[in-house]
Amino acid sequence: GDGAFQGKQPLELEHLIGYTSKYLNSVKFHTHEKDTVVYTIGMVLAIADLKNPHKQRFLRGHDSPVCCFDISPCGKMVASGQEGSKRFKGDMAPVVIWSWAGKTLGQFPGLVGSVITIAFSPDSKYVAASGANKMLYIWSLESGDVVIAQKSEKIVTSIVWGPMSRGRSRRNPTYSLVTTPSPLFRYHILEFESRSMQYVLKTYPCQFPSRGLSRTYMSTIMDNLGESAISGTEAGDMLVFSMRNSVFRTRIPICASGISSVVKAKDNVVYLGGGDGSVKKLRGSDRDWQVLGETKIPGRIVSLSLNSDESCLVAGMAHGSMCILDTTSLKYKIAGESHMAGINDIAFGKKDSSYCCTISEDRLLRVWNLGNYHVQRTIKGQCAGRRCLIDSVRGEIISGWSNGAVRAFSIDTGRESWSIAKAHKGAITCLDIGQGNLLTGGEDGSVRIWSTPSCRLVTQYQAHQGAVGEVLADISQPHLVHSFGLSDRAISTYNAKKDQKIIAHMIQNGGFCSMTQRIDSEEELVTGLSHGYILFWDCDEKNPVGKVLDSGRSAITALALSPDGKYLALSGADYRLRVYEVKTMKLVARCGGHGGRVNRLRFSPDQRQIVSVGADAAVCVWNFYLSP
């Protein structure tokens, strides 16, 4: 753990930019705090204040992505479920119960593959959940016992609790709930039986019209009296059921591409979020409904939630943004954006610490304002983005893509200023600038040097047998180019003046994963290896001049030196960020933030922050307190 550093770490997670919108109901308002939202980022649940971007905290404890959660009606607990664990056998998908303050209160096993849906009872004493293994569980939060464990014929896609009533036993009220093992729709009474001294679940399947109506239910609500249930379906219609007689009442077409979310408000008002980006506000009951308003947000809505004073809704979009809608006018504004797939690179300019850029597998290149964490600019590519750097002299962002293209864009306008359509066969794997020229490395094993903006090829050489992992122009002699191969265990150095390549360094075990160069008097190359070693290399020495085993003991996929050269930040396959003092290689900080492999990290030019990006599609912004 991080116990050794508690309270005195020079590193803290300031902000996590990200939102995993792969699952339905992935963002919700707190049941009492009207500006607080809870949402999923990979394996983490984030709790954020919409009014203050710097107010954010995290619930960590899952070892696979979080796929559903619920906030208790009392507001004091959160229940979250995950995809099947890859770390342990059996594909187990536990449900974790948290206090609102962030403490883990307990874990419930039994579901396998993934948790599909979770719901707290109205008195916050029980929690129900269903899994991909078609099981339905109800657990007591007071005793931790299993109250109900039932296997359905189909996966239960939604669970909703209705109102409670006084049971025969005063201490044990009677509960009502609806489950949807789609295409079935079931009403249940959970009643305490004094004879067996335990709760029993009675089931009443809903009757459908004789011609049948086969639907997958995405989201279900019950009215406050428990007289009717309303469900949004994959087909884009809203179905209404009478709970009194367990019978289907009516079907109302809403949108073309499925209803992802149904939200209940006061005065018989219902909000529906659609796969076509539509939000509709309806009022009514039973068979009589009228549309009070509608709006359309570009993209597909995966989540919709109403805040405690019913003044606004939060909509989670499939492309990773969140929107806030005013419930009266249904006007919306974007509250946050994020990448939707693994982020491969992060870059700062030479002097400006107020912004950085990231590039991702989701084909997007983004410029972020680090003051408010908003996106300043989004540039769309035609394929996965692999590398980016900022050329401060020319005011350009240079980007490398999986189709072998290199494209440059103006920082100010976002317009393309020049491009090389086929800089390499296969993907671009690395970029750097040396002596005003652009250096590129590719999957084809070659390193090429280009004059920009004319895009003239100055020289090229076959650097490695497999893909080039990194290319660096030497700090003091920029005519020297260092590179390593991802599969050939070699570092080669090329002298551009003499047009001569030498295999400078080889390793016997493991492979190179990352490389940078010291900027102090030593000017050694620093490499991170697949088995957790950090090796230091002098250009004139064949063997490493320094060797340190990183405390993470796993592949070091990201390395960066601080602008003053005194600190080395690194991370990798164990998801944690560590900072070493370069001279002594003493560990000065260690912190967890990502929920997946860290791909790249960079210090801000003023050394006050470190920004890391990873396979979890998250951007972590860290405050670093050892600035020069």
Secondary structure as UniProt FT lines:
FT   HELIX           3..5
FT   TURN            6..8
FT   STRAND          11..17
FT   TURN            24..25
FT   STRAND          27..29
FT   TURN            34..35
FT   STRAND          36..41
FT   TURN            42..43
FT   STRAND          44..49
FT   TURN            50..51
FT   STRAND          52..60
FT   STRAND          66..71
FT   TURN            73..74
FT   STRAND          77..83
FT   TURN            89..90
FT   STRAND          95..99
FT   TURN            100..101
FT   STRAND          104..108
FT   STRAND          114..120
FT   TURN            122..123
FT   STRAND          126..131
FT   TURN            132..133
FT   STRAND          135..140
FT   TURN            141..143
FT   STRAND          146..151
FT   STRAND          159..161
FT   TURN            170..171
FT   STRAND          174..179
FT   TURN            182..183
FT   STRAND          186..193
FT   TURN            194..197
FT   STRAND          198..205
FT   TURN            210..211
FT   STRAND          217..222
FT   TURN            224..225
FT   STRAND          228..233
FT   TURN            234..235
FT   STRAND          237..242
FT   TURN            243..246
FT   STRAND          247..253
FT   STRAND          259..264
FT   TURN            267..268
FT   STRAND          269..274
FT   TURN            275..276
FT   STRAND          278..285
FT   TURN            286..287
FT   STRAND          288..296
FT   STRAND          301..306
FT   TURN            308..309
FT   STRAND          312..317
FT   TURN            318..319
FT   STRAND          322..326
FT   TURN            327..329
FT   STRAND          332..336
FT   STRAND          343..347
FT   STRAND          355..360
FT   TURN            361..362
FT   STRAND          364..369
FT   TURN            370..372
FT   STRAND          375..380
FT   STRAND          385..391
FT   TURN            392..395
FT   STRAND          396..401
FT   TURN            402..403
FT   STRAND          406..410
FT   TURN            411..413
FT   STRAND          416..420
FT   TURN            421..422
FT   STRAND          428..434
FT   TURN            435..436
FT   STRAND          437..442
FT   TURN            443..444
FT   STRAND          446..451
FT   TURN            452..455
FT   STRAND          456..462
FT   STRAND          468..473
FT   TURN            478..479
FT   STRAND          480..485
FT   STRAND          490..495
FT   TURN            496..499
FT   STRAND          500..506
FT   STRAND          512..517
FT   TURN            521..522
FT   STRAND          525..529
FT   TURN            530..531
FT   STRAND          533..537
FT   TURN            539..540
FT   STRAND          546..549
FT   TURN            551..552
FT   STRAND          556..561
FT   TURN            563..564
FT   STRAND          567..572
FT   TURN            573..574
FT   STRAND          576..581
FT   TURN            582..585
FT   STRAND          586..592
FT   STRAND          598..603
FT   TURN            605..606
FT   STRAND          609..614
FT   TURN            615..616
FT   STRAND          619..624
//
